[in-house]
């Protein structure tokens, strides 16, 4: 498969509502859970500094990004299989 075709499919994948919805549902929820487990004690005991705030924000963003790329890859693969 030509790389231009594959690149075009990736661009299409990132325009799909289902890809973004999956990333929002799964990625953000897992990221928030991870942030809660890793930084929750700091929030409970009010020992929050800028590092804890940054980590609490970055965890859901990383989870969202990972699931977004994974969902897009799944969309591309399914589209390629349907074209065969």
N, CA, C and O atoms as a Maestro MAE file, in Angstrom:
{
 s_m_m2io_version
 :::
 2.0.0
}

f_m_ct {
 s_m_title
 :::
 protein
 m_atom[336] {
  # First column is atom index #
  i_m_mmod_type
  r_m_x_coord
  r_m_y_coord
  r_m_z_coord
  i_m_residue_number
  s_m_chain_name
  s_m_pdb_residue_name
  s_m_pdb_atom_name
  i_m_atomic_number
  :::
  1 25 0.847 -1.180 0.000 1 A "UNK " " N  " 7
  2 3 0.000 0.000 0.000 1 A "UNK " " CA " 6
  3 2 0.886 1.234 0.000 1 A "UNK " " C  " 6
  4 15 1.880 1.311 0.723 1 A "UNK " " O  " 8
  5 25 0.513 2.168 -0.803 2 A "UNK " " N  " 7
  6 3 1.297 3.405 -0.887 2 A "UNK " " CA " 6
  7 2 1.173 4.213 0.394 2 A "UNK " " C  " 6
  8 15 0.125 4.228 1.040 2 A "UNK " " O  " 8
  9 25 2.252 4.878 0.746 3 A "UNK " " N  " 7
  10 3 2.248 5.653 1.991 3 A "UNK " " CA " 6
  11 2 1.305 6.849 1.902 3 A "UNK " " C  " 6
  12 15 0.763 7.277 2.921 3 A "UNK " " O  " 8
  13 25 1.097 7.402 0.694 4 A "UNK " " N  " 7
  14 3 0.156 8.521 0.548 4 A "UNK " " CA " 6
  15 2 -1.263 8.096 0.894 4 A "UNK " " C  " 6
  16 15 -2.001 8.841 1.539 4 A "UNK " " O  " 8
  17 25 -1.641 6.905 0.468 5 A "UNK " " N  " 7
  18 3 -2.977 6.394 0.771 5 A "UNK " " CA " 6
  19 2 -3.130 6.175 2.265 5 A "UNK " " C  " 6
  20 15 -4.148 6.528 2.860 5 A "UNK " " O  " 8
  21 25 -2.117 5.597 2.853 6 A "UNK " " N  " 7
  22 3 -2.152 5.344 4.302 6 A "UNK " " CA " 6
  23 2 -2.194 6.661 5.077 6 A "UNK " " C  " 6
  24 15 -2.921 6.779 6.064 6 A "UNK " " O  " 8
  25 25 -1.435 7.626 4.643 7 A "UNK " " N  " 7
  26 3 -1.435 8.944 5.298 7 A "UNK " " CA " 6
  27 2 -2.812 9.592 5.192 7 A "UNK " " C  " 6
  28 15 -3.297 10.200 6.147 7 A "UNK " " O  " 8
  29 25 -3.428 9.459 4.040 8 A "UNK " " N  " 7
  30 3 -4.778 10.011 3.848 8 A "UNK " " CA " 6
  31 2 -5.783 9.330 4.769 8 A "UNK " " C  " 6
  32 15 -6.677 9.982 5.308 8 A "UNK " " O  " 8
  33 25 -5.637 8.018 4.949 9 A "UNK " " N  " 7
  34 3 -6.523 7.303 5.866 9 A "UNK " " CA " 6
  35 2 -6.335 7.776 7.298 9 A "UNK " " C  " 6
  36 15 -7.306 7.913 8.042 9 A "UNK " " O  " 8
  37 25 -5.096 8.025 7.684 10 A "UNK " " N  " 7
  38 3 -4.843 8.535 9.041 10 A "UNK " " CA " 6
  39 2 -5.503 9.901 9.224 10 A "UNK " " C  " 6
  40 15 -6.092 10.171 10.271 10 A "UNK " " O  " 8
  41 25 -5.407 10.758 8.214 11 A "UNK " " N  " 7
  42 3 -6.067 12.069 8.310 11 A "UNK " " CA " 6
  43 2 -7.578 11.888 8.446 11 A "UNK " " C  " 6
  44 15 -8.221 12.577 9.238 11 A "UNK " " O  " 8
  45 25 -8.138 10.969 7.678 12 A "UNK " " N  " 7
  46 3 -9.572 10.683 7.784 12 A "UNK " " CA " 6
  47 2 -9.924 10.148 9.172 12 A "UNK " " C  " 6
  48 15 -10.942 10.527 9.752 12 A "UNK " " O  " 8
  49 25 -9.091 9.285 9.685 13 A "UNK " " N  " 7
  50 3 -9.359 8.681 10.997 13 A "UNK " " CA " 6
  51 2 -9.470 9.752 12.073 13 A "UNK " " C  " 6
  52 15 -10.333 9.676 12.948 13 A "UNK " " O  " 8
  53 25 -8.593 10.748 12.006 14 A "UNK " " N  " 7
  54 3 -8.626 11.798 13.025 14 A "UNK " " CA " 6
  55 2 -9.798 12.758 12.844 14 A "UNK " " C  " 6
  56 15 -10.015 13.635 13.680 14 A "UNK " " O  " 8
  57 25 -10.549 12.599 11.765 15 A "UNK " " N  " 7
  58 3 -11.770 13.392 11.568 15 A "UNK " " CA " 6
  59 2 -13.023 12.613 11.944 15 A "UNK " " C  " 6
  60 15 -14.134 13.129 11.825 15 A "UNK " " O  " 8
  61 25 -12.853 11.382 12.395 16 A "UNK " " N  " 7
  62 3 -13.998 10.539 12.756 16 A "UNK " " CA " 6
  63 2 -14.442 10.810 14.188 16 A "UNK " " C  " 6
  64 15 -13.639 10.794 15.122 16 A "UNK " " O  " 8
  65 25 -15.714 11.053 14.333 17 A "UNK " " N  " 7
  66 3 -16.272 11.308 15.670 17 A "UNK " " CA " 6
  67 2 -16.078 10.109 16.591 17 A "UNK " " C  " 6
  68 15 -15.808 10.281 17.779 17 A "UNK " " O  " 8
  69 25 -16.213 8.890 16.051 18 A "UNK " " N  " 7
  70 3 -16.096 7.687 16.874 18 A "UNK " " CA " 6
  71 2 -14.691 7.535 17.462 18 A "UNK " " C  " 6
  72 15 -14.537 7.044 18.580 18 A "UNK " " O  " 8
  73 25 -13.690 7.946 16.727 19 A "UNK " " N  " 7
  74 3 -12.312 7.874 17.212 19 A "UNK " " CA " 6
  75 2 -12.134 8.806 18.402 19 A "UNK " " C  " 6
  76 15 -11.554 8.421 19.418 19 A "UNK " " O  " 8
  77 25 -12.631 10.026 18.277 20 A "UNK " " N  " 7
  78 3 -12.511 11.005 19.368 20 A "UNK " " CA " 6
  79 2 -13.377 10.610 20.565 20 A "UNK " " C  " 6
  80 15 -12.989 10.819 21.714 20 A "UNK " " O  " 8
  81 25 -14.547 10.040 20.291 21 A "UNK " " N  " 7
  82 3 -15.428 9.623 21.391 21 A "UNK " " CA " 6
  83 2 -14.786 8.501 22.203 21 A "UNK " " C  " 6
  84 15 -14.840 8.509 23.433 21 A "UNK " " O  " 8
  85 25 -14.179 7.540 21.513 22 A "UNK " " N  " 7
  86 3 -13.509 6.447 22.221 22 A "UNK " " CA " 6
  87 2 -12.358 6.992 23.067 22 A "UNK " " C  " 6
  88 15 -12.170 6.573 24.209 22 A "UNK " " O  " 8
  89 25 -11.598 7.916 22.512 23 A "UNK " " N  " 7
  90 3 -10.473 8.501 23.255 23 A "UNK " " CA " 6
  91 2 -10.974 9.267 24.473 23 A "UNK " " C  " 6
  92 15 -10.377 9.193 25.547 23 A "UNK " " O  " 8
  93 25 -12.060 9.994 24.307 24 A "UNK " " N  " 7
  94 3 -12.599 10.761 25.434 24 A "UNK " " CA " 6
  95 2 -13.116 9.841 26.528 24 A "UNK " " C  " 6
  96 15 -12.837 10.049 27.709 24 A "UNK " " O  " 8
  97 25 -13.874 8.820 26.130 25 A "UNK " " N  " 7
  98 3 -14.456 7.918 27.133 25 A "UNK " " CA " 6
  99 2 -13.394 7.088 27.838 25 A "UNK " " C  " 6
  100 15 -13.306 7.084 29.066 25 A "UNK " " O  " 8
  101 25 -12.605 6.401 27.063 26 A "UNK " " N  " 7
  102 3 -11.653 5.464 27.649 26 A "UNK " " CA " 6
  103 2 -10.379 6.157 28.120 26 A "UNK " " C  " 6
  104 15 -9.923 5.926 29.240 26 A "UNK " " O  " 8
  105 25 -9.812 6.992 27.282 27 A "UNK " " N  " 7
  106 3 -8.535 7.633 27.604 27 A "UNK " " CA " 6
  107 2 -8.615 8.560 28.795 27 A "UNK " " C  " 6
  108 15 -7.770 8.510 29.689 27 A "UNK " " O  " 8
  109 25 -9.640 9.414 28.809 28 A "UNK " " N  " 7
  110 3 -9.757 10.347 29.929 28 A "UNK " " CA " 6
  111 2 -10.121 9.637 31.224 28 A "UNK " " C  " 6
  112 15 -9.615 9.992 32.289 28 A "UNK " " O  " 8
  113 25 -10.998 8.636 31.145 29 A "UNK " " N  " 7
  114 3 -11.372 7.940 32.379 29 A "UNK " " CA " 6
  115 2 -10.180 7.182 32.960 29 A "UNK " " C  " 6
  116 15 -9.959 7.216 34.170 29 A "UNK " " O  " 8
  117 25 -9.418 6.506 32.122 30 A "UNK " " N  " 7
  118 3 -8.235 5.789 32.616 30 A "UNK " " CA " 6
  119 2 -7.186 6.778 33.110 30 A "UNK " " C  " 6
  120 15 -6.544 6.541 34.133 30 A "UNK " " O  " 8
  121 25 -7.008 7.875 32.398 31 A "UNK " " N  " 7
  122 3 -6.045 8.890 32.828 31 A "UNK " " CA " 6
  123 2 -6.422 9.516 34.159 31 A "UNK " " C  " 6
  124 15 -5.560 9.755 35.005 31 A "UNK " " O  " 8
  125 25 -7.717 9.783 34.347 32 A "UNK " " N  " 7
  126 3 -8.160 10.331 35.631 32 A "UNK " " CA " 6
  127 2 -7.990 9.324 36.760 32 A "UNK " " C  " 6
  128 15 -7.610 9.685 37.874 32 A "UNK " " O  " 8
  129 25 -8.274 8.062 36.466 33 A "UNK " " N  " 7
  130 3 -8.053 7.017 37.465 33 A "UNK " " CA " 6
  131 2 -6.573 6.928 37.830 33 A "UNK " " C  " 6
  132 15 -6.220 6.818 39.005 33 A "UNK " " O  " 8
  133 25 -5.726 6.975 36.829 34 A "UNK " " N  " 7
  134 3 -4.280 6.931 37.074 34 A "UNK " " CA " 6
  135 2 -3.833 8.133 37.905 34 A "UNK " " C  " 6
  136 15 -3.044 7.980 38.838 34 A "UNK " " O  " 8
  137 25 -4.323 9.308 37.579 35 A "UNK " " N  " 7
  138 3 -3.962 10.508 38.339 35 A "UNK " " CA " 6
  139 2 -4.454 10.396 39.781 35 A "UNK " " C  " 6
  140 15 -3.759 10.795 40.716 35 A "UNK " " O  " 8
  141 25 -5.657 9.849 39.952 36 A "UNK " " N  " 7
  142 3 -6.200 9.683 41.300 36 A "UNK " " CA " 6
  143 2 -5.342 8.721 42.120 36 A "UNK " " C  " 6
  144 15 -5.043 8.981 43.285 36 A "UNK " " O  " 8
  145 25 -4.955 7.619 41.505 37 A "UNK " " N  " 7
  146 3 -4.125 6.643 42.223 37 A "UNK " " CA " 6
  147 2 -2.732 7.193 42.532 37 A "UNK " " C  " 6
  148 15 -2.189 6.950 43.609 37 A "UNK " " O  " 8
  149 25 -2.166 7.925 41.594 38 A "UNK " " N  " 7
  150 3 -0.793 8.394 41.772 38 A "UNK " " CA " 6
  151 2 -0.671 9.678 42.587 38 A "UNK " " C  " 6
  152 15 0.301 9.847 43.323 38 A "UNK " " O  " 8
  153 25 -1.637 10.581 42.468 39 A "UNK " " N  " 7
  154 3 -1.530 11.860 43.168 39 A "UNK " " CA " 6
  155 2 -2.660 12.116 44.163 39 A "UNK " " C  " 6
  156 15 -2.696 13.165 44.806 39 A "UNK " " O  " 8
  157 25 -3.581 11.162 44.292 40 A "UNK " " N  " 7
  158 3 -4.739 11.365 45.162 40 A "UNK " " CA " 6
  159 2 -4.393 11.649 46.608 40 A "UNK " " C  " 6
  160 15 -5.033 12.481 47.251 40 A "UNK " " O  " 8
  161 25 -3.384 10.964 47.127 41 A "UNK " " N  " 7
  162 3 -3.010 11.197 48.523 41 A "UNK " " CA " 6
  163 2 -2.514 12.622 48.741 41 A "UNK " " C  " 6
  164 15 -2.751 13.200 49.802 41 A "UNK " " O  " 8
  165 25 -1.840 13.189 47.766 42 A "UNK " " N  " 7
  166 3 -1.382 14.586 47.893 42 A "UNK " " CA " 6
  167 2 -2.580 15.536 47.946 42 A "UNK " " C  " 6
  168 15 -2.572 16.508 48.701 42 A "UNK " " O  " 8
  169 25 -3.605 15.253 47.145 43 A "UNK " " N  " 7
  170 3 -4.789 16.095 47.147 43 A "UNK " " CA " 6
  171 2 -5.564 15.947 48.461 43 A "UNK " " C  " 6
  172 15 -6.056 16.932 49.010 43 A "UNK " " O  " 8
  173 25 -5.669 14.709 48.960 44 A "UNK " " N  " 7
  174 3 -6.404 14.475 50.206 44 A "UNK " " CA " 6
  175 2 -5.738 15.186 51.378 44 A "UNK " " C  " 6
  176 15 -6.413 15.800 52.204 44 A "UNK " " O  " 8
  177 25 -4.405 15.099 51.447 45 A "UNK " " N  " 7
  178 3 -3.673 15.698 52.571 45 A "UNK " " CA " 6
  179 2 -3.271 17.145 52.296 45 A "UNK " " C  " 6
  180 15 -2.548 17.754 53.086 45 A "UNK " " O  " 8
  181 25 -3.730 17.683 51.197 46 A "UNK " " N  " 7
  182 3 -3.497 19.082 50.820 46 A "UNK " " CA " 6
  183 2 -2.021 19.451 50.784 46 A "UNK " " C  " 6
  184 15 -1.617 20.539 51.194 46 A "UNK " " O  " 8
  185 25 -1.237 18.515 50.285 47 A "UNK " " N  " 7
  186 3 0.189 18.789 50.083 47 A "UNK " " CA " 6
  187 2 0.455 18.932 48.579 47 A "UNK " " C  " 6
  188 15 1.308 18.261 47.998 47 A "UNK " " O  " 8
  189 25 -0.316 19.835 47.989 48 A "UNK " " N  " 7
  190 3 -0.277 20.019 46.538 48 A "UNK " " CA " 6
  191 2 0.653 21.169 46.182 48 A "UNK " " C  " 6
  192 15 0.567 22.268 46.730 48 A "UNK " " O  " 8
  193 25 1.541 20.875 45.248 49 A "UNK " " N  " 7
  194 3 2.395 21.928 44.706 49 A "UNK " " CA " 6
  195 2 2.259 21.913 43.187 49 A "UNK " " C  " 6
  196 15 1.442 21.169 42.645 49 A "UNK " " O  " 8
  197 25 3.038 22.713 42.512 50 A "UNK " " N  " 7
  198 3 2.907 22.822 41.057 50 A "UNK " " CA " 6
  199 2 3.222 21.504 40.350 50 A "UNK " " C  " 6
  200 15 2.648 21.215 39.300 50 A "UNK " " O  " 8
  201 25 4.128 20.705 40.914 51 A "UNK " " N  " 7
  202 3 4.456 19.409 40.312 51 A "UNK " " CA " 6
  203 2 3.260 18.465 40.363 51 A "UNK " " C  " 6
  204 15 2.974 17.778 39.383 51 A "UNK " " O  " 8
  205 25 2.570 18.423 41.479 52 A "UNK " " N  " 7
  206 3 1.399 17.561 41.621 52 A "UNK " " CA " 6
  207 2 0.281 18.020 40.685 52 A "UNK " " C  " 6
  208 15 -0.408 17.194 40.085 52 A "UNK " " O  " 8
  209 25 0.104 19.310 40.563 53 A "UNK " " N  " 7
  210 3 -0.908 19.833 39.652 53 A "UNK " " CA " 6
  211 2 -0.569 19.437 38.217 53 A "UNK " " C  " 6
  212 15 -1.440 19.001 37.465 53 A "UNK " " O  " 8
  213 25 0.691 19.591 37.843 54 A "UNK " " N  " 7
  214 3 1.120 19.231 36.495 54 A "UNK " " CA " 6
  215 2 0.919 17.737 36.225 54 A "UNK " " C  " 6
  216 15 0.407 17.355 35.173 54 A "UNK " " O  " 8
  217 25 1.323 16.897 37.177 55 A "UNK " " N  " 7
  218 3 1.144 15.453 37.015 55 A "UNK " " CA " 6
  219 2 -0.335 15.092 36.925 55 A "UNK " " C  " 6
  220 15 -0.706 14.201 36.161 55 A "UNK " " O  " 8
  221 25 -1.175 15.765 37.687 56 A "UNK " " N  " 7
  222 3 -2.614 15.494 37.674 56 A "UNK " " CA " 6
  223 2 -3.250 15.873 36.341 56 A "UNK " " C  " 6
  224 15 -4.247 15.276 35.935 56 A "UNK " " O  " 8
  225 25 -2.686 16.848 35.669 57 A "UNK " " N  " 7
  226 3 -3.182 17.263 34.356 57 A "UNK " " CA " 6
  227 2 -2.616 16.370 33.252 57 A "UNK " " C  " 6
  228 15 -3.333 15.985 32.329 57 A "UNK " " O  " 8
  229 25 -1.334 16.047 33.352 58 A "UNK " " N  " 7
  230 3 -0.655 15.298 32.294 58 A "UNK " " CA " 6
  231 2 -1.154 13.852 32.204 58 A "UNK " " C  " 6
  232 15 -1.247 13.312 31.101 58 A "UNK " " O  " 8
  233 25 -1.470 13.225 33.312 59 A "UNK " " N  " 7
  234 3 -1.923 11.826 33.283 59 A "UNK " " CA " 6
  235 2 -3.132 11.606 32.376 59 A "UNK " " C  " 6
  236 15 -3.086 10.713 31.530 59 A "UNK " " O  " 8
  237 25 -4.210 12.378 32.513 60 A "UNK " " N  " 7
  238 3 -5.339 12.187 31.598 60 A "UNK " " CA " 6
  239 2 -5.001 12.542 30.147 60 A "UNK " " C  " 6
  240 15 -5.531 11.934 29.217 60 A "UNK " " O  " 8
  241 25 -4.128 13.517 29.958 61 A "UNK " " N  " 7
  242 3 -3.743 13.889 28.594 61 A "UNK " " CA " 6
  243 2 -2.985 12.743 27.922 61 A "UNK " " C  " 6
  244 15 -3.206 12.455 26.746 61 A "UNK " " O  " 8
  245 25 -2.100 12.099 28.663 62 A "UNK " " N  " 7
  246 3 -1.358 10.954 28.112 62 A "UNK " " CA " 6
  247 2 -2.318 9.811 27.798 62 A "UNK " " C  " 6
  248 15 -2.239 9.215 26.724 62 A "UNK " " O  " 8
  249 25 -3.219 9.503 28.721 63 A "UNK " " N  " 7
  250 3 -4.205 8.448 28.480 63 A "UNK " " CA " 6
  251 2 -5.060 8.753 27.260 63 A "UNK " " C  " 6
  252 15 -5.294 7.870 26.434 63 A "UNK " " O  " 8
  253 25 -5.527 9.983 27.135 64 A "UNK " " N  " 7
  254 3 -6.333 10.397 25.995 64 A "UNK " " CA " 6
  255 2 -5.555 10.240 24.695 64 A "UNK " " C  " 6
  256 15 -6.084 9.718 23.714 64 A "UNK " " O  " 8
  257 25 -4.307 10.686 24.682 65 A "UNK " " N  " 7
  258 3 -3.484 10.620 23.475 65 A "UNK " " CA " 6
  259 2 -3.227 9.180 23.048 65 A "UNK " " C  " 6
  260 15 -3.324 8.853 21.865 65 A "UNK " " O  " 8
  261 25 -2.902 8.326 24.005 66 A "UNK " " N  " 7
  262 3 -2.652 6.920 23.677 66 A "UNK " " CA " 6
  263 2 -3.893 6.251 23.081 66 A "UNK " " C  " 6
  264 15 -3.794 5.532 22.086 66 A "UNK " " O  " 8
  265 25 -5.036 6.481 23.672 67 A "UNK " " N  " 7
  266 3 -6.261 5.863 23.160 67 A "UNK " " CA " 6
  267 2 -6.654 6.501 21.828 67 A "UNK " " C  " 6
  268 15 -7.175 5.810 20.953 67 A "UNK " " O  " 8
  269 25 -6.419 7.789 21.657 68 A "UNK " " N  " 7
  270 3 -6.727 8.447 20.385 68 A "UNK " " CA " 6
  271 2 -5.934 7.820 19.244 68 A "UNK " " C  " 6
  272 15 -6.498 7.509 18.195 68 A "UNK " " O  " 8
  273 25 -4.644 7.634 19.439 69 A "UNK " " N  " 7
  274 3 -3.801 7.029 18.399 69 A "UNK " " CA " 6
  275 2 -4.209 5.577 18.164 69 A "UNK " " C  " 6
  276 15 -4.260 5.120 17.022 69 A "UNK " " O  " 8
  277 25 -4.494 4.864 19.226 70 A "UNK " " N  " 7
  278 3 -4.915 3.468 19.096 70 A "UNK " " CA " 6
  279 2 -6.246 3.356 18.354 70 A "UNK " " C  " 6
  280 15 -6.401 2.492 17.491 70 A "UNK " " O  " 8
  281 25 -7.192 4.211 18.677 71 A "UNK " " N  " 7
  282 3 -8.495 4.183 18.002 71 A "UNK " " CA " 6
  283 2 -8.351 4.559 16.528 71 A "UNK " " C  " 6
  284 15 -9.023 3.986 15.670 71 A "UNK " " O  " 8
  285 25 -7.482 5.514 16.238 72 A "UNK " " N  " 7
  286 3 -7.244 5.898 14.844 72 A "UNK " " CA " 6
  287 2 -6.603 4.749 14.077 72 A "UNK " " C  " 6
  288 15 -6.977 4.482 12.935 72 A "UNK " " O  " 8
  289 25 -5.647 4.072 14.692 73 A "UNK " " N  " 7
  290 3 -4.999 2.917 14.047 73 A "UNK " " CA " 6
  291 2 -6.021 1.817 13.761 73 A "UNK " " C  " 6
  292 15 -6.000 1.208 12.691 73 A "UNK " " O  " 8
  293 25 -6.904 1.567 14.707 74 A "UNK " " N  " 7
  294 3 -7.956 0.572 14.511 74 A "UNK " " CA " 6
  295 2 -8.853 0.970 13.346 74 A "UNK " " C  " 6
  296 15 -9.210 0.129 12.522 74 A "UNK " " O  " 8
  297 25 -9.218 2.247 13.274 75 A "UNK " " N  " 7
  298 3 -10.061 2.730 12.188 75 A "UNK " " CA " 6
  299 2 -9.364 2.549 10.843 75 A "UNK " " C  " 6
  300 15 -9.987 2.109 9.877 75 A "UNK " " O  " 8
  301 25 -8.080 2.883 10.774 76 A "UNK " " N  " 7
  302 3 -7.307 2.734 9.531 76 A "UNK " " CA " 6
  303 2 -7.257 1.266 9.126 76 A "UNK " " C  " 6
  304 15 -7.493 0.937 7.963 76 A "UNK " " O  " 8
  305 25 -6.954 0.385 10.069 77 A "UNK " " N  " 7
  306 3 -6.855 -1.046 9.760 77 A "UNK " " CA " 6
  307 2 -8.186 -1.606 9.259 77 A "UNK " " C  " 6
  308 15 -8.215 -2.358 8.285 77 A "UNK " " O  " 8
  309 25 -9.279 -1.246 9.915 78 A "UNK " " N  " 7
  310 3 -10.594 -1.729 9.489 78 A "UNK " " CA " 6
  311 2 -10.951 -1.206 8.101 78 A "UNK " " C  " 6
  312 15 -11.530 -1.931 7.292 78 A "UNK " " O  " 8
  313 25 -10.608 0.038 7.828 79 A "UNK " " N  " 7
  314 3 -10.879 0.612 6.516 79 A "UNK " " CA " 6
  315 2 -10.073 -0.117 5.436 79 A "UNK " " C  " 6
  316 15 -10.592 -0.407 4.358 79 A "UNK " " O  " 8
  317 25 -8.818 -0.408 5.729 80 A "UNK " " N  " 7
  318 3 -7.990 -1.146 4.771 80 A "UNK " " CA " 6
  319 2 -8.538 -2.541 4.520 80 A "UNK " " C  " 6
  320 15 -8.544 -3.010 3.382 80 A "UNK " " O  " 8
  321 25 -9.000 -3.208 5.574 81 A "UNK " " N  " 7
  322 3 -9.574 -4.550 5.418 81 A "UNK " " CA " 6
  323 2 -10.850 -4.526 4.591 81 A "UNK " " C  " 6
  324 15 -11.103 -5.445 3.813 81 A "UNK " " O  " 8
  325 25 -11.651 -3.485 4.752 82 A "UNK " " N  " 7
  326 3 -12.890 -3.374 3.994 82 A "UNK " " CA " 6
  327 2 -12.626 -3.099 2.519 82 A "UNK " " C  " 6
  328 15 -13.431 -3.458 1.660 82 A "UNK " " O  " 8
  329 25 -11.502 -2.466 2.232 83 A "UNK " " N  " 7
  330 3 -11.166 -2.142 0.848 83 A "UNK " " CA " 6
  331 2 -10.637 -3.342 0.081 83 A "UNK " " C  " 6
  332 15 -10.595 -3.309 -1.149 83 A "UNK " " O  " 8
  333 25 -10.239 -4.387 0.764 84 A "UNK " " N  " 7
  334 3 -9.668 -5.576 0.098 84 A "UNK " " CA " 6
  335 2 -10.708 -6.419 -0.544 84 A "UNK " " C  " 6
  336 15 -10.389 -7.447 -1.141 84 A "UNK " " O  " 8
  :::
 }
 m_bond[335] {
  # First column is bond index #
  i_m_from
  i_m_to
  i_m_order
  :::
  1 1 2 1
  2 2 3 1
  3 3 4 2
  4 3 5 1
  5 5 6 1
  6 6 7 1
  7 7 8 2
  8 7 9 1
  9 9 10 1
  10 10 11 1
  11 11 12 2
  12 11 13 1
  13 13 14 1
  14 14 15 1
  15 15 16 2
  16 15 17 1
  17 17 18 1
  18 18 19 1
  19 19 20 2
  20 19 21 1
  21 21 22 1
  22 22 23 1
  23 23 24 2
  24 23 25 1
  25 25 26 1
  26 26 27 1
  27 27 28 2
  28 27 29 1
  29 29 30 1
  30 30 31 1
  31 31 32 2
  32 31 33 1
  33 33 34 1
  34 34 35 1
  35 35 36 2
  36 35 37 1
  37 37 38 1
  38 38 39 1
  39 39 40 2
  40 39 41 1
  41 41 42 1
  42 42 43 1
  43 43 44 2
  44 43 45 1
  45 45 46 1
  46 46 47 1
  47 47 48 2
  48 47 49 1
  49 49 50 1
  50 50 51 1
  51 51 52 2
  52 51 53 1
  53 53 54 1
  54 54 55 1
  55 55 56 2
  56 55 57 1
  57 57 58 1
  58 58 59 1
  59 59 60 2
  60 59 61 1
  61 61 62 1
  62 62 63 1
  63 63 64 2
  64 63 65 1
  65 65 66 1
  66 66 67 1
  67 67 68 2
  68 67 69 1
  69 69 70 1
  70 70 71 1
  71 71 72 2
  72 71 73 1
  73 73 74 1
  74 74 75 1
  75 75 76 2
  76 75 77 1
  77 77 78 1
  78 78 79 1
  79 79 80 2
  80 79 81 1
  81 81 82 1
  82 82 83 1
  83 83 84 2
  84 83 85 1
  85 85 86 1
  86 86 87 1
  87 87 88 2
  88 87 89 1
  89 89 90 1
  90 90 91 1
  91 91 92 2
  92 91 93 1
  93 93 94 1
  94 94 95 1
  95 95 96 2
  96 95 97 1
  97 97 98 1
  98 98 99 1
  99 99 100 2
  100 99 101 1
  101 101 102 1
  102 102 103 1
  103 103 104 2
  104 103 105 1
  105 105 106 1
  106 106 107 1
  107 107 108 2
  108 107 109 1
  109 109 110 1
  110 110 111 1
  111 111 112 2
  112 111 113 1
  113 113 114 1
  114 114 115 1
  115 115 116 2
  116 115 117 1
  117 117 118 1
  118 118 119 1
  119 119 120 2
  120 119 121 1
  121 121 122 1
  122 122 123 1
  123 123 124 2
  124 123 125 1
  125 125 126 1
  126 126 127 1
  127 127 128 2
  128 127 129 1
  129 129 130 1
  130 130 131 1
  131 131 132 2
  132 131 133 1
  133 133 134 1
  134 134 135 1
  135 135 136 2
  136 135 137 1
  137 137 138 1
  138 138 139 1
  139 139 140 2
  140 139 141 1
  141 141 142 1
  142 142 143 1
  143 143 144 2
  144 143 145 1
  145 145 146 1
  146 146 147 1
  147 147 148 2
  148 147 149 1
  149 149 150 1
  150 150 151 1
  151 151 152 2
  152 151 153 1
  153 153 154 1
  154 154 155 1
  155 155 156 2
  156 155 157 1
  157 157 158 1
  158 158 159 1
  159 159 160 2
  160 159 161 1
  161 161 162 1
  162 162 163 1
  163 163 164 2
  164 163 165 1
  165 165 166 1
  166 166 167 1
  167 167 168 2
  168 167 169 1
  169 169 170 1
  170 170 171 1
  171 171 172 2
  172 171 173 1
  173 173 174 1
  174 174 175 1
  175 175 176 2
  176 175 177 1
  177 177 178 1
  178 178 179 1
  179 179 180 2
  180 179 181 1
  181 181 182 1
  182 182 183 1
  183 183 184 2
  184 183 185 1
  185 185 186 1
  186 186 187 1
  187 187 188 2
  188 187 189 1
  189 189 190 1
  190 190 191 1
  191 191 192 2
  192 191 193 1
  193 193 194 1
  194 194 195 1
  195 195 196 2
  196 195 197 1
  197 197 198 1
  198 198 199 1
  199 199 200 2
  200 199 201 1
  201 201 202 1
  202 202 203 1
  203 203 204 2
  204 203 205 1
  205 205 206 1
  206 206 207 1
  207 207 208 2
  208 207 209 1
  209 209 210 1
  210 210 211 1
  211 211 212 2
  212 211 213 1
  213 213 214 1
  214 214 215 1
  215 215 216 2
  216 215 217 1
  217 217 218 1
  218 218 219 1
  219 219 220 2
  220 219 221 1
  221 221 222 1
  222 222 223 1
  223 223 224 2
  224 223 225 1
  225 225 226 1
  226 226 227 1
  227 227 228 2
  228 227 229 1
  229 229 230 1
  230 230 231 1
  231 231 232 2
  232 231 233 1
  233 233 234 1
  234 234 235 1
  235 235 236 2
  236 235 237 1
  237 237 238 1
  238 238 239 1
  239 239 240 2
  240 239 241 1
  241 241 242 1
  242 242 243 1
  243 243 244 2
  244 243 245 1
  245 245 246 1
  246 246 247 1
  247 247 248 2
  248 247 249 1
  249 249 250 1
  250 250 251 1
  251 251 252 2
  252 251 253 1
  253 253 254 1
  254 254 255 1
  255 255 256 2
  256 255 257 1
  257 257 258 1
  258 258 259 1
  259 259 260 2
  260 259 261 1
  261 261 262 1
  262 262 263 1
  263 263 264 2
  264 263 265 1
  265 265 266 1
  266 266 267 1
  267 267 268 2
  268 267 269 1
  269 269 270 1
  270 270 271 1
  271 271 272 2
  272 271 273 1
  273 273 274 1
  274 274 275 1
  275 275 276 2
  276 275 277 1
  277 277 278 1
  278 278 279 1
  279 279 280 2
  280 279 281 1
  281 281 282 1
  282 282 283 1
  283 283 284 2
  284 283 285 1
  285 285 286 1
  286 286 287 1
  287 287 288 2
  288 287 289 1
  289 289 290 1
  290 290 291 1
  291 291 292 2
  292 291 293 1
  293 293 294 1
  294 294 295 1
  295 295 296 2
  296 295 297 1
  297 297 298 1
  298 298 299 1
  299 299 300 2
  300 299 301 1
  301 301 302 1
  302 302 303 1
  303 303 304 2
  304 303 305 1
  305 305 306 1
  306 306 307 1
  307 307 308 2
  308 307 309 1
  309 309 310 1
  310 310 311 1
  311 311 312 2
  312 311 313 1
  313 313 314 1
  314 314 315 1
  315 315 316 2
  316 315 317 1
  317 317 318 1
  318 318 319 1
  319 319 320 2
  320 319 321 1
  321 321 322 1
  322 322 323 1
  323 323 324 2
  324 323 325 1
  325 325 326 1
  326 326 327 1
  327 327 328 2
  328 327 329 1
  329 329 330 1
  330 330 331 1
  331 331 332 2
  332 331 333 1
  333 333 334 1
  334 334 335 1
  335 335 336 2
  :::
 }
}
